[in-house]
């Protein structure tokens, strides 16, 4: 091949087998998200213990939760641009280092003020990891399996939450909240070294940067595709839909409608998810449950979310995204109302609500990967996530009041938010289509 006949990297990736090398890249991104989910939820587990140790009211932590979500919004926006400019790998590693370091330092916090500052930094790293991890998973995976790969990456948020819940249930009563944060910080710092040594850069990203084509040729060689030194690269299908600037790509004709409704979906679903992450243990504690039991309630919520996200991802792979996402959003709304009506239900029933909510949130990232082209894919996911953090701010400031108002009010608020997500999915035009065998091209670009 010569410079006049560039190698189509997108066609090659979509038409080639999903190799062990590619699956390893997805696995590394997914593990980073496990640590992201673990550290994201530690504050929610620790608030009841901190209230007791520092002798402060629950409402004092509203600003801490809010500052953390501001950090997530800032981190999402910055890391998205870093990912689209310097590379997904670089942005992901930096994000893991930031949230790991800040979480580790939180073990030394001596009051609400220092806790808020550290939570902002941790939030920036947590917010930056998700858009780049999901982009890496999507861009290393053939089209036929992309929805499932991205979903399996995002489902690692509740996986991290489950691990955090069980860790908190054991560590908090025995060793205290400082040990919990130390464990949550040291582990991702060590994993950042693994990412640096083992994580490859996205081939679709490398194809857009001629100065990094030697790196792309070496990566393709690891996939079993030998390239000549003068090979040029393109990604025709992705580049065909791109407009002149980032803002035109996100808000230009043809994408404005879907971008705005995708933002509404992220707003509603992140409001719901982070209300649970930040305040569900406090709500259970307000009902008279102990630290271990309150932490277990959120673990059940996350455990249900794992199954919901995986099954919804499989459903989307077979049927497209419109009806699975709309029905899961309705299920999240209805289950919240039902749980709020009956206080005698066991804690495990919280897993049903988590099943539907995490199915929606995880699959929203999959939909974002479908809507936006390569040049702005990480930025598109990052901006959607940043807008979603506004919903998280609503959760931060309203959570303490809703906890005091009781279970029914708390859960009815979540039901209303998830109905908003249902409306957003109904209005999005460019859903992931139902796969057709005739659309899958098993051939690759000749060299």
C-alpha positions as CSV (number, residue, x, y, z in Angstrom):
1,X,0.0,0.0,0.0
2,X,1.2,3.5,-0.7
3,X,0.1,7.0,0.4
4,X,-2.5,7.2,-2.4
5,X,-4.4,4.2,-1.0
6,X,-4.7,4.7,2.8
7,X,-5.5,1.8,5.1
8,X,-9.0,2.1,6.5
9,X,-8.5,1.4,10.2
10,X,-12.2,1.5,11.1
11,X,-13.1,-1.0,8.4
12,X,-10.3,-3.3,9.5
13,X,-11.3,-3.2,13.2
14,X,-15.0,-3.7,12.5
15,X,-14.4,-6.6,10.1
16,X,-11.6,-8.5,12.0
17,X,-11.9,-10.9,14.9
18,X,-11.8,-9.5,18.4
19,X,-8.3,-10.6,19.4
20,X,-7.0,-11.4,22.9
21,X,-4.8,-8.2,22.6
22,X,-7.9,-6.1,22.0
23,X,-9.8,-7.8,24.9
24,X,-6.9,-7.1,27.2
25,X,-7.1,-3.4,26.4
26,X,-10.8,-3.5,27.2
27,X,-10.1,-5.4,30.4
28,X,-7.6,-2.8,31.6
29,X,-10.0,0.0,30.9
30,X,-12.7,-1.9,32.8
31,X,-10.5,-2.5,35.9
32,X,-9.7,1.3,36.0
33,X,-13.5,1.8,36.1
34,X,-13.8,-0.7,39.0
35,X,-11.4,1.5,41.0
36,X,-13.3,4.6,39.8
37,X,-16.6,3.1,41.1
38,X,-15.0,2.0,44.4
39,X,-13.5,5.5,45.2
40,X,-16.6,7.3,44.0
41,X,-18.8,5.7,46.6
42,X,-16.5,5.7,49.6
43,X,-17.7,9.0,50.9
44,X,-21.3,7.7,51.0
45,X,-20.2,4.8,53.1
46,X,-18.1,6.9,55.4
47,X,-20.5,9.9,56.1
48,X,-22.3,8.2,59.1
49,X,-18.9,7.3,60.7
50,X,-17.5,10.8,60.1
51,X,-20.6,12.4,61.6
52,X,-20.0,10.4,64.8
53,X,-16.2,11.1,64.9
54,X,-16.4,14.8,64.1
55,X,-19.7,15.5,65.9
56,X,-21.2,17.3,62.9
57,X,-24.7,17.1,61.4
58,X,-25.5,15.3,58.2
59,X,-26.3,18.6,56.4
60,X,-22.7,19.7,56.8
61,X,-21.7,17.1,54.3
62,X,-23.9,18.5,51.6
63,X,-21.2,20.9,50.5
64,X,-18.6,18.1,50.5
65,X,-20.8,16.0,48.2
66,X,-21.5,19.0,46.0
67,X,-17.8,20.0,45.7
68,X,-17.0,16.4,44.7
69,X,-19.5,16.5,41.9
70,X,-18.2,19.9,40.7
71,X,-14.8,18.3,40.6
72,X,-16.2,15.4,38.5
73,X,-17.8,17.9,36.0
74,X,-14.5,19.8,35.7
75,X,-12.5,16.6,35.4
76,X,-14.8,15.1,32.8
77,X,-14.6,18.2,30.5
78,X,-10.8,18.5,30.9
79,X,-10.0,14.8,30.5
80,X,-12.3,14.5,27.5
81,X,-10.3,17.2,25.6
82,X,-7.0,15.6,26.8
83,X,-8.2,12.3,25.5
84,X,-9.1,13.7,22.1
85,X,-5.8,15.7,21.9
86,X,-3.1,13.7,23.7
87,X,-4.6,10.3,23.7
88,X,-7.1,8.2,25.6
89,X,-4.3,6.3,27.5
90,X,-2.6,9.4,28.7
91,X,-5.9,10.9,29.9
92,X,-7.0,7.7,31.7
93,X,-3.7,7.3,33.5
94,X,-3.7,10.9,34.7
95,X,-7.2,10.5,35.9
96,X,-6.4,7.4,37.9
97,X,-3.4,9.0,39.5
98,X,-5.5,12.1,40.5
99,X,-8.4,10.2,42.1
100,X,-6.1,7.6,43.7
101,X,-3.8,10.2,45.3
102,X,-6.7,12.4,46.5
103,X,-8.5,9.4,48.0
104,X,-5.4,8.3,49.8
105,X,-4.9,11.8,51.2
106,X,-8.5,11.8,52.4
107,X,-7.5,9.3,55.1
108,X,-5.6,12.3,56.7
109,X,-8.5,14.8,56.6
110,X,-9.3,16.5,59.9
111,X,-12.5,18.3,59.1
112,X,-15.2,19.2,56.6
113,X,-13.1,21.9,54.9
114,X,-10.1,19.7,54.2
115,X,-12.4,16.9,53.2
116,X,-14.2,19.1,50.7
117,X,-10.9,20.2,49.0
118,X,-9.7,16.6,48.7
119,X,-13.1,15.5,47.4
120,X,-12.9,18.1,44.6
121,X,-9.5,16.6,43.5
122,X,-10.8,13.0,43.8
123,X,-13.9,14.0,41.8
124,X,-11.8,15.5,39.1
125,X,-10.0,12.2,38.6
126,X,-13.1,10.1,38.9
127,X,-14.9,12.3,36.4
128,X,-12.0,12.1,33.9
129,X,-11.6,8.3,34.0
130,X,-15.0,7.3,32.7
131,X,-15.2,9.0,29.3
132,X,-11.7,7.8,28.3
133,X,-12.2,4.3,29.6
134,X,-15.4,3.8,27.7
135,X,-13.9,5.4,24.5
136,X,-10.9,2.9,24.7
137,X,-13.3,0.0,25.0
138,X,-15.5,1.2,22.1
139,X,-12.5,1.9,19.8
140,X,-10.8,-1.5,20.4
141,X,-13.9,-3.5,19.7
142,X,-15.6,-4.5,16.4
143,X,-18.9,-2.9,15.7
144,X,-20.9,-6.0,16.3
145,X,-19.7,-6.3,19.9
146,X,-19.1,-2.6,20.7
147,X,-22.3,-2.0,22.7
148,X,-21.6,-5.0,24.9
149,X,-17.9,-4.1,25.4
150,X,-18.8,-0.5,26.4
151,X,-21.5,-1.7,28.7
152,X,-19.2,-4.2,30.4
153,X,-16.8,-1.4,31.0
154,X,-19.4,0.9,32.6
155,X,-20.9,-1.9,34.6
156,X,-17.6,-1.9,36.5
157,X,-18.8,1.2,38.3
158,X,-21.4,-0.8,40.3
159,X,-18.8,-3.7,40.5
160,X,-16.6,-1.2,42.3
161,X,-19.5,-0.1,44.4
162,X,-20.2,-3.7,45.4
163,X,-16.6,-4.2,46.4
164,X,-16.7,-0.9,48.3
165,X,-19.9,-1.8,50.1
166,X,-18.5,-5.1,51.4
167,X,-15.1,-3.5,52.2
168,X,-16.9,-0.8,54.1
169,X,-19.1,-3.3,56.0
170,X,-15.9,-5.0,57.2
171,X,-13.4,-2.1,57.5
172,X,-15.6,0.7,59.0
173,X,-16.7,-1.2,62.2
174,X,-13.2,-2.8,62.7
175,X,-10.6,-0.3,61.5
176,X,-12.5,3.0,60.8
177,X,-13.1,5.3,57.8
178,X,-9.5,6.4,57.5
179,X,-8.3,2.9,56.7
180,X,-11.1,2.6,54.1
181,X,-9.9,5.7,52.3
182,X,-6.2,4.5,52.5
183,X,-7.1,1.2,50.9
184,X,-9.2,3.0,48.2
185,X,-6.3,5.3,47.3
186,X,-3.3,3.0,47.3
187,X,-4.8,0.3,45.0
188,X,-5.5,2.6,42.0
189,X,-2.1,4.3,42.4
190,X,-0.5,0.9,41.9
191,X,-2.8,0.0,39.0
192,X,-1.8,3.2,37.2
193,X,1.7,1.7,36.8
194,X,0.1,-1.4,35.2
195,X,-1.8,0.9,32.8
196,X,1.4,2.7,31.8
197,X,3.2,-0.5,31.1
198,X,0.4,-2.5,29.4
199,X,-2.4,-0.3,28.1
200,X,-2.1,0.4,24.3
201,X,-3.4,3.6,22.7
202,X,-6.6,3.6,20.7
203,X,-5.9,2.7,17.0
204,X,-8.7,5.0,15.9
205,X,-7.1,7.9,17.7
206,X,-3.6,7.1,16.3
207,X,-5.0,7.0,12.8
208,X,-6.0,10.7,13.1
209,X,-2.4,11.8,14.0
210,X,0.2,11.2,11.3
211,X,3.0,11.8,13.6
212,X,2.0,8.7,15.6
213,X,1.5,6.4,12.6
214,X,4.7,4.5,13.5
215,X,3.1,3.7,16.8
216,X,-0.1,2.5,15.0
217,X,1.9,0.3,12.7
218,X,3.5,-1.4,15.7
219,X,0.1,-1.8,17.3
220,X,-1.3,-3.4,14.1
221,X,1.7,-5.8,14.0
222,X,0.6,-7.0,17.5
223,X,-2.8,-7.7,16.0
224,X,-1.2,-9.7,13.3
225,X,-1.4,-7.1,10.5
226,X,2.0,-6.2,9.1
227,X,2.1,-2.7,7.5
228,X,4.8,-1.2,5.2
229,X,6.6,1.9,6.5
230,X,4.9,4.2,4.0
231,X,1.4,3.1,4.8
232,X,-1.1,6.0,5.4
233,X,-4.2,5.6,7.5
234,X,-7.8,6.8,7.4
235,X,-11.1,6.1,9.2
236,X,-13.6,6.8,6.4
237,X,-16.9,6.0,8.0
238,X,-16.1,8.1,11.1
239,X,-14.6,11.0,9.3
240,X,-17.5,11.2,6.8
241,X,-19.8,12.4,9.6
242,X,-17.4,14.9,11.2
243,X,-17.9,18.7,10.9
244,X,-15.4,21.5,11.0
245,X,-15.1,22.2,14.7
246,X,-15.7,20.5,18.0
247,X,-18.9,22.5,18.7
248,X,-20.2,21.9,15.2
249,X,-19.6,18.2,15.7
250,X,-21.5,18.2,19.0
251,X,-24.2,20.8,18.3
252,X,-24.3,21.1,14.5
253,X,-27.2,20.3,12.2
254,X,-28.1,16.6,12.6
255,X,-26.6,16.3,16.1
256,X,-28.2,19.1,18.1
257,X,-31.4,17.2,19.0
258,X,-29.6,14.1,20.1
259,X,-26.9,16.0,22.0
260,X,-29.4,17.9,24.1
261,X,-31.6,14.9,24.9
262,X,-28.5,12.8,25.6
263,X,-27.5,15.5,28.1
264,X,-31.0,15.3,29.7
265,X,-30.6,11.6,30.0
266,X,-27.2,11.9,31.7
267,X,-28.6,14.7,34.0
268,X,-31.5,12.5,35.2
269,X,-29.6,9.2,35.5
270,X,-26.6,10.7,37.3
271,X,-28.9,12.5,39.6
272,X,-30.5,9.2,40.5
273,X,-27.2,7.2,40.7
274,X,-25.4,9.7,42.8
275,X,-28.3,10.3,45.1
276,X,-28.0,6.6,45.9
277,X,-24.2,6.6,46.1
278,X,-24.0,9.6,48.4
279,X,-27.1,9.3,50.6
280,X,-28.6,5.8,50.5
281,X,-26.5,4.6,53.4
282,X,-27.5,7.7,55.3
283,X,-31.2,7.1,54.6
284,X,-30.8,3.5,55.9
285,X,-28.9,4.8,59.0
286,X,-31.7,7.3,59.6
287,X,-34.1,4.4,59.8
288,X,-32.1,3.0,62.7
289,X,-29.8,0.5,60.8
290,X,-26.1,0.0,61.8
291,X,-23.0,0.9,59.8
292,X,-22.6,-2.6,58.4
293,X,-26.3,-2.9,57.4
294,X,-26.4,0.5,55.8
295,X,-23.3,-0.2,53.7
296,X,-24.8,-3.5,52.6
297,X,-27.9,-1.7,51.3
298,X,-25.8,0.1,48.8
299,X,-23.9,-3.1,48.0
300,X,-27.3,-4.7,47.0
301,X,-28.1,-1.7,44.9
302,X,-24.8,-2.0,43.0
303,X,-25.1,-5.8,42.8
304,X,-28.4,-5.5,41.0
305,X,-26.9,-2.8,38.8
306,X,-24.2,-5.2,37.5
307,X,-26.9,-7.6,36.2
308,X,-29.0,-4.8,34.8
309,X,-26.2,-3.2,32.8
310,X,-25.0,-6.6,31.4
311,X,-28.5,-7.7,30.4
312,X,-29.4,-4.4,28.9
313,X,-26.1,-4.4,26.9
314,X,-27.0,-7.8,25.6
315,X,-30.5,-6.7,24.8
316,X,-29.2,-3.6,22.9
317,X,-26.8,-5.8,20.9
318,X,-29.7,-7.9,19.7
319,X,-32.5,-5.3,19.4
320,X,-30.9,-1.9,19.2
321,X,-31.1,0.7,21.9
322,X,-34.4,2.6,21.7
323,X,-36.8,0.1,23.4
324,X,-34.4,-1.4,25.9
325,X,-33.4,2.0,27.2
326,X,-37.0,3.4,27.4
327,X,-38.3,0.3,29.2
328,X,-35.4,0.2,31.7
329,X,-36.0,3.9,32.5
330,X,-39.6,3.2,33.1
331,X,-38.7,0.2,35.2
332,X,-36.3,2.3,37.3
333,X,-39.1,4.9,37.9
334,X,-41.7,2.2,38.8
335,X,-39.4,0.2,41.1
336,X,-38.5,3.4,43.1
337,X,-42.2,4.1,43.8
338,X,-42.9,0.5,44.8
339,X,-39.9,0.4,47.2
340,X,-40.9,3.7,48.7
341,X,-44.4,2.5,49.5
342,X,-43.4,-0.5,51.7
343,X,-40.7,0.0,54.4
344,X,-41.0,-3.7,55.4
345,X,-39.3,-4.9,52.2
346,X,-35.9,-6.5,52.7
347,X,-32.7,-4.5,51.8
348,X,-32.1,-6.9,49.0
349,X,-35.0,-5.3,47.1
350,X,-32.9,-2.3,46.5
351,X,-31.1,-4.4,44.0
352,X,-34.2,-4.2,41.7
353,X,-34.0,-0.5,41.5
354,X,-30.2,-0.6,41.0
355,X,-30.8,-3.2,38.2
356,X,-32.8,-0.7,36.1
357,X,-30.9,2.5,37.0
358,X,-27.5,1.1,36.2
359,X,-28.8,-0.5,33.0
360,X,-29.8,3.0,31.9
361,X,-26.7,4.8,33.0
362,X,-24.3,2.2,31.6
363,X,-26.0,2.0,28.3
364,X,-26.1,5.8,28.0
365,X,-22.4,5.7,27.5
366,X,-22.8,3.1,24.8
367,X,-25.3,5.3,23.0
368,X,-22.9,8.3,23.3
369,X,-20.2,6.2,21.6
370,X,-22.6,5.5,18.8
371,X,-23.8,9.1,18.3
372,X,-20.4,10.8,18.2
373,X,-17.6,10.3,15.6
374,X,-14.0,9.5,16.6
375,X,-12.6,13.1,16.6
376,X,-15.0,14.2,19.3
377,X,-16.0,10.8,20.9
378,X,-14.2,11.3,24.2
379,X,-15.3,15.0,24.3
380,X,-18.9,14.1,23.5
381,X,-19.0,11.6,26.3
382,X,-17.2,14.0,28.6
383,X,-19.5,16.9,28.0
384,X,-22.6,14.6,28.5
385,X,-21.0,13.4,31.7
386,X,-20.3,17.0,32.8
387,X,-23.9,18.1,32.2
388,X,-24.9,15.0,34.1
389,X,-22.9,16.2,37.1
390,X,-25.3,19.1,37.3
391,X,-27.8,16.4,38.3
392,X,-25.3,15.1,40.8
393,X,-25.2,18.6,42.3
394,X,-29.0,18.5,42.7
395,X,-28.5,15.2,44.5
396,X,-25.8,16.7,46.7
397,X,-27.8,19.7,47.9
398,X,-31.2,17.9,48.2
399,X,-30.0,14.6,49.6
400,X,-29.8,15.5,53.3
401,X,-33.3,17.1,53.2
402,X,-34.7,14.1,51.3
403,X,-33.2,11.7,53.9
404,X,-34.9,13.7,56.7
405,X,-38.2,13.6,54.8
406,X,-38.3,9.8,54.8
407,X,-38.0,6.8,52.5
408,X,-41.1,7.6,50.4
409,X,-40.1,11.1,49.5
410,X,-36.5,10.1,48.8
411,X,-37.5,7.3,46.4
412,X,-40.4,9.2,44.8
413,X,-37.8,11.9,43.9
414,X,-35.7,9.2,42.2
415,X,-38.8,7.9,40.3
416,X,-39.4,11.4,38.9
417,X,-35.8,11.7,37.7
418,X,-35.9,8.4,35.9
419,X,-39.1,9.3,34.2
420,X,-37.2,12.2,32.8
421,X,-34.6,9.8,31.4
422,X,-37.5,7.9,29.7
423,X,-38.6,11.0,28.0
424,X,-35.1,11.8,26.8
425,X,-34.6,8.3,25.3
426,X,-37.9,8.6,23.5
427,X,-36.9,11.9,21.9
428,X,-33.4,10.8,20.7
429,X,-33.4,10.1,17.0
430,X,-30.0,8.3,16.3
431,X,-30.4,5.2,18.5
432,X,-28.2,2.2,18.0
433,X,-30.0,0.2,15.3
434,X,-31.0,-3.4,15.5
435,X,-28.1,-5.4,14.0
436,X,-28.5,-7.0,10.6
437,X,-26.3,-9.8,9.4
438,X,-26.0,-8.1,6.0
439,X,-24.4,-5.1,7.7
440,X,-21.5,-7.1,9.1
441,X,-18.5,-7.0,6.7
442,X,-15.9,-9.6,7.5
443,X,-13.5,-8.4,4.9
444,X,-10.6,-6.1,5.7
445,X,-8.8,-3.4,3.7
446,X,-6.2,-5.0,1.4
447,X,-2.6,-3.9,1.9
